[in-house]
Amino acid sequence: MPPKYRSNPTPWPNPAYYFLRFVQFFVSIGIMGILSYFIYYLVKNRISVPPEFIILYVAAVLSLFTVVTTTVAKCCGALNAKFALGFDGIVLICVSVAFALLTRAMHGLVFSSCTDGHWGAEGGNGVFVCRLYKAVWACALTSVLTFIGSGILDIVVIRRVGSHKYTQANPKSMQQTKTYAPNYSQDTSYGSGGLPSHG
């Protein structure tokens, strides 16, 4: 019966990794969905799209690309922590800039009440727009926080790998452990038909 070999341990803490990527995925989808709604009606009414929307939309696309790319690489066992840190760092910078610009553009409206008195007459869609503004702001904030968490996680994994705690479990499992050497002490002459003699 062939011996059983244990699989290589992974330096990635899977629950934390997948939780962060799960949140980042749906937050990115949420930002893109809300901004698509805003951009559609702005273009329809021939109103210029605020640059804050464009920057945040691009950041959400980069976030989604990073989440999908790194998750696929991890599932294939090919995710390098330094590679992930590079992507997470770039996305964190983009999302942070977009979040800061969005917060400045909203001028304190984030903490205002979504009431008819602030956002239009009763029966209008002002309250709905207010809630969408707050939702996209909350999604942007969540994206910033989760990518900070991903960056910290990447650094932890880099240190774990650097400490040599995660080496190959069975380095000789795929190597030949016994070398075959022919035995020439037996008589294999042509007189015996090329077969070893048993006399």
Secondary structure, DSSP 4 states (H G I P E B T S, - for coil): -PPP-PPPPPSS-HHHHHHHHHHHHHHHHHHHHHHHHHHHHHHHTT-PPPHHHHHHHHHHHHHHHHHHHHHHHHHTT---HHHHHHHHHHHHHHHHHHHHHHHHHHTTGGGS---HHHH-STTSSHHHHHHHHHHHHHHHHHHHHHHHHHHHHHHHHHHHHHTT-S--S-TTTTS--S------SS---GGGTTSPP--
